[in-house]
Amino acid sequence: MAAYLQITMTIDPADRPAGAKVFYDYLKEFLDTVPGARTKELLVRDEDVQVLHGFETAEQASAYLSSELFTTEVVPGLPPLFKADPDIRVYSVA
């Protein structure tokens, strides 16, 4: 992996199963169709939920944020669950 896209979301514990459903509904499609996609992990902490996406390049990670899959499929199911705006970051592996 040369880059990661990290999306951190504040979601009430009672709403987390709905958030996890969105994650699992699009996991295979993400891995099979998004250019450069290598991994996708759901990380759950007491204070938030993170989705960590692994990519070949930082450019591919950034491009995913404007992809049709992300904007028309993944995103519409999540905002009703958010208690705050998500924190979205792209990291390059040093």
N, C-alpha and C positions, 0 to 999 in steps of 0.2 A: 504494500500500500504506500502510495506517495502522498495522499491527501485524505483528509477527513472533513465531512460536513457534519457539524453537531447542531442539533436543534433541541433546545431545552424549553420545556413547557411546564407551567404551573397548572396542575389539574387536581381537583379534589379527589381524594381516594375513592369516593363513591363513583366518580366518573371515569376512573382509570380503565375499567374493563371496556368501555366504549372506545377509548383512545387506543387500547391494545388491539381491538378489532380492526380499526383503520390500519394499524401497522401490519397485522397479519393478512388482511385482505389484499394488500398491494406488495407484500414482500417478494413473492415470486416474480411478479411482473417487473418490479424494480430491478431485480438481479438479472432477469432475462433480456430486458429491453433497453435499459438506460446505458448510454455509452460510458464506458470506463467503470461502471459499478462493479464492486467486488464483494462487499459485505454490507450488512445492515443489522444493527443490534438495538434492542430495546432495553434501556437501563432505567430501573425504577429505584428512586430514593424516597425517603419520607417527605422531603420538601419539594420534589419535582420529578419529572419524567424526561429522559433524554433519548433521542434517537441518534445513533452514531452510524453514519454512512461512510464506507470506505471506497475510495476511488483511485484510479491510476494517476490522475492529475488534479491539481487545484482548479484548473479551468473547467474540467468536467464536473467537479463538485458544484461550482458556481452556476454552470449551465443548467444543472438539474433544477435549480430553484425557479427557472423560467420555462421549464419543460411542460408539455401538455399533461403528462401524468401528474406532476406535482400540482400544477395550478388548477386543473379541472377535475381531478379525481381525489387526490390526497387532501388538499387544503380545505375543500368545502365541508368535509366531515369533522374538522377539528375546532374551529373557532368557537362554537357553542360551549365547548368544554373548558376553554381557557379562562383562568382567573387573572391573567396578565398577558401582555404581549410576549410571544416567544422570543428567545434569544437565539439568533442564528449566526453561526461562525464557521468559517472555512479555515482549516489548518493545513499547512504543508509539513511533511515529515522531513526533519533535518538529517 
